[in-house]
Amino acid sequence: MAVDNWMHVEFSNVTKVYSEPPQTVTALNNISFQIHEGEFVCIVGPSGCGKSTLLRMIAGLDRPSSGEIRFKGDLLTAPHPKISMVFQTFALLPWRTVLDNVAFGLEVQNVPKRERENTARELLGMVGLKDSEKLYPKQLSGGMKQRVGIARALAIDPEVVLMDEAFSAIDEFTAEALREEVAEIHAETQKTFLLVTHNLPEAIELADRILVLSARPARVKSIVPIELLRPRSPTASDFVSIHKDIFSLLQSELEASIMRHRLSGLKEFQGLRDMEDR
């Protein structure tokens, strides 16, 4: 099979169905797209449309019901050592110091202690926590915890970094500082980044392309290239224009979702009326 050397992640007709009898829910419906090496891709869509499910499948934490997910041409069916993830909830180990949290992935890979600690210290310096290595998670602010999460994700030297609402659990001032740091890390390392976010200006600020998902069951509604020079100002006319266009896409999905919900309710109500008339 010939493989595009630039292609990092590929979804081919991916559908995800959750079945908990008597209910069956289709989260993703026939999703297809490609992400190329070194891209920064943001994923947006209505609340509950399956954005995080999509990311978890790339991380190997969940599997599609049908279709294929490939990493560098190879079928992805389990967590991959070159794909790491930054979680919204930080997911730090409370009994380990900052240094040991960052080094955890390398420890799992049996990297010698001195080497993994040197790597962790270097990354803590990169995210501005050089003097915090002996602290424990309970001693950190939300922004500091997420910096540790980012450093931990980078410690294993991944090719793909997944970020699930990584800035939503911290205040906006700290989030803006972290976005700038992540943009710098992306520019410096040229790793592939995928960020799920509900924050549209955040997506436009960071992304090379924005993947817009429809309401559940999610499908690819649009893939929007962002060809603005960096750094990007939210008040610039081009930025505002892109924001308006994508917001319109999302708004139409929200309205369609509400209408589907209302129609479903009407059908259920009519069913009850039919039963009463029998």
C-alpha positions, 0 to 999 in steps of 0.5 A, a space after each residue: 500500500 502506497 503511503 503519503 509521507 506527509 499524511 499523519 492521521 487518516 479517518 476513512 468512513 468512521 462511524 461510532 455507535 454506543 449501544 446500551 440496551 434499550 438505547 442506541 446512540 450514533 456519535 459519529 457518522 461516516 467521518 472521513 478526513 486527513 491530517 498532515 504532518 506538522 499541521 495544527 488542526 482544531 475540531 469544533 462542533 455543537 456540544 455533545 456532537 462527538 468531538 472528544 470521542 473522535 480524539 479518544 479514538 485517535 488516542 487509541 482509548 476507543 475504537 470505531 464501530 466501523 471504518 478505519 483510523 490510520 497513523 502513518 498508513 498503519 491501522 490504529 487499534 490501540 494506544 500508540 507510543 508516538 501519540 500523546 494526549 493532554 486532558 481537560 481535567 489535567 489527570 495528574 497523579 496526586 502522589 507524584 511530584 511535578 517532575 515525576 508526573 512529567 517523567 511518568 510516560 518515560 518511566 513506563 517506557 523503561 527509560 533510565 531514571 537520569 535520562 527521564 529526569 533530565 528530559 522532564 526538567 528540560 520540558 518544565 523549563 520550556 513551559 515555565 515551571 523550572 522551579 516547581 519540580 518538587 511540588 505536588 499537584 495539590 500545590 499547583 494552580 489550574 494553569 500550572 497543572 495544565 503546563 505539567 500536562 503539556 510537558 508530560 505529553 511532550 516528554 515521550 517525544 510524540 509525533 502527534 499531540 492531542 488536546 481535549 478542551 485543554 484550556 477550558 478549565 482555567 481562567 481566560 488570562 492564563 488560557 491566553 498565555 498557555 495558547 501562546 506557549 502551545 503555538 510557540 511549541 508547535 512552531 519550534 517542534 513542528 509536531 502535529 497538534 489536534 485540539 478539540 475546543 468549544 472556543 471559536 476564537 481560540 481555534 482561529 488563533 491556533 489552527 492551520 485548518 478547522 474541522 467543523 462537525 455537525 450536530 450528533 450524529 456528527 459528520 464533517 460539515 466543513 474543513 476551513 483553512 486558516 491562512 492568516 499570518 501569525 500572531 493573529 489578532 481577534 480584532 483583525 478584519 480577516 479574523 472577524 470574517 472567518 469567525 463569522 463564517 464558522 459561527 454561521 455554520 455552527 449556528 445552522 447546525 444548532 438550529 437543525 439539531 433543535 428542530 430535529 429534537 422538536 420533531 422527535 418530540 412531536 413524533 413521540 407525542 403523536 405516538 402517545 395520541 395514537 395509543 390513546 385513540 385505540 
